[in-house]
Amino acid sequence: MIKKDKNLDFFDIFLRIIFIFLLIVFGSKLIWITIGTLTLFLLKLTMFYYPLVIKEYLIEIGKHKLLFSFPCNANYAYLLLVLLILLTKNISFKKGVKLFTAGFLLILIANLLRMHLLIIALVEYSSYLYNTLHMFFWKVLSTIYVSLVWIFLVYKFKIKEIPVYSYLKDFYEKIYKK
C-alpha cells in the first residue's frame, strides 16, 4: 500500500482555500458568464421575438423593457458548484474540471429555458404571471435544481466524499488518532 505524503494533503487543502478565497473576493465579477448567457439568450430569443438591446443589459421586447441583472446569470449557482467541488476531498483537478463542465452546462441550459419561459409568460400572457413565475423560479426551483444537479454529479462521477465533512473527519483522525 502506498502511503500518501501529508505535505501533499496540506498543499492540496492550502491551494483549495486560496482558490475559494479568490472566488469569494472576485466571484461576483464573473462578467464572462453574464456576457455568454446574455448572448445565448438573445440568439435564442431572436428565433421567436424581435428583441432590441437598448443599453448594455436592458432589452426591449415589444412594449416590455427587461433589465438583465446579475442574478439572471445564475452566477451564484456556478459559484456554489465550484465551492462544492473544491470542498469535497479527493477530487482531482481533472475530475473537478469534468464536474464543473457538466454542472455548468446543466445550469446554463436550465437557466436559458427558464428565461425563455419567463419571456413567453410576459409577452404572451401578463406581467403578473411573469412576476409570479419569476419569483417561483428564483426563490424555490433554483435551489432545488442546483441541489439536484449536485446529486446527479455525485452519482454520475461516483463521488464518495461529503463536502467539508470528509476533510473535517480526516483532520480529526489525524489529530486525535495517532
N, C-alpha and C positions, 0 to 999 in steps of 0.2 A: 504494500500500500504506500502510495506517495504522500508524504506529509506536506501540506501547504505551508508556505512561508508566512509567518504572522505579519511581517513587514508589508507583504503584498496586500493582505487584507486591510491593513491600516491605510496604505496608499490608495486602494480602491475606494474605501469609505471617504477618505480625505478629498479625492477628486470628485466624488458624487456630491459631497457637501458644498464644495466650491461651485460646482455647476448649479446646484439648487439655489445657492445664494445669488448667482448671476441671473438665474431665471426670475427670482423674486424681484430683483432690482430692475432688470431690463425686460422681463417677460411681458409687461403691459405694452411694450413698444414693438410688438410683432407686426410691423407695418406690412410685411410681405404677405402675411395671411390675409390682412384686410384687403389689399390690392388684388390678390389672387381670387379671393372669394367674391369680391365685387365684380371683377371682370367675368368670371364664370357665370355669375348670376345674371349680369347684363346680357351676355351672349345667349343664355337660355331664354331670358325674358323677351329678347327681340324676335323669337320664334312665334310668340303669341300676342305681344303688345308692342307699342312703339314708345319705349322709354326715352326720356330726354334727360341727360345729365346736365343739371343747371350749374351746380358748383361741384367741388371735389367729391363730396359724399351726399349730395342732395339730388334725388331723382324725381322726375315728374312723369306720372303715368296717367294720361287723361287729365282729369281735374284734381287728381291727388298728388300731393308732394310728400315724399318719404325721405327721412334722414337715415342713411345707412350708418349707424353708430357702432361704437366699439363692441358692445355685446352681440351685435348681429353676426359677428365673425366666428363666434364660439371660441374666442381666444382662451378663455378660462378653461374650457373643456380640453383644449390641446395642452394647456399648462398642467392641468390635473393629470392627464395621461402621462406626460413626461415625468411628473413627480412620482406617480405610482411606479413607473418603470425604474426610476433612479432609487427609490426607497425599497425596492424589492431585491433581496440578497440573491446572489449567484446568477444574475442576468448579465451575460457577456455583452460587449459593445455590439457585436454583430446581431445577436438576438434582440437587443434593445432597439436597434435600427429597424429590424423587421417588425417588431411590436409597434413601434411608433408609426411606421409607414402604413401598416394595416389599420391601426386605430385612427390615424389621420384621415385616411380615405373614407372609412366608415362614418366618421363625424362630419366630414366635408359633404359627402353625398346626402346624408340626412339633413344637414343644415340647408343645402340648396333646395331640397324638396320642401322643407319647412317654409322657406322664404317664398317659394313658388305658390304653395297652398295659401299663404297669407295674402299674396297679391291677388289670387283668384277670389278670395273672400272679400277683399277690399273693392276690387273693380267690378266684379260680377254681382256682389250681394250688398254689403253695407260696411260702414266704418265700425259699427257696433260689433258685428261678427268678427271683423278684423281684430279689434282690440281684445275681445274675449278670447279668441284663439291665440293671439299673440301672448297674452298673459298665461294662458294654459300651457302653451309650448314652453315658455320661458321658465315659469315657476315650477311646473310639475314634470312634464315629459323630458325636458333636457337632462335633469338629474337622473331620472330613471334610465334614459337612453345611454348616457355615459357610463353608468354603472353596468348596464348590460353589455356594453362594448368591452369593458374591462373583464367581465366574467367570461365572455366569449374568447377574448385573447388568452386568458389564463388557461381555458380548456384547450384551445387550438394549439398553443405553444407549450402545453404540458408544464406549466409553472407550478412548482410545489411549495414555494415560499410565500409567506404573507408579508405584504409591505410593512415596514417598520418593526413589526413584532419579531420577525426572524432575526433581524440584526440585534434587537434587544435581548432575545433569548440567547444568541450566540455570545454576546458580551457578558451576560450573566454567567454562563457556563465557563467562560474563560477566566473570569474574575474569581468566582466562588468555588469552582470545582477543579482546583489544581492538584 
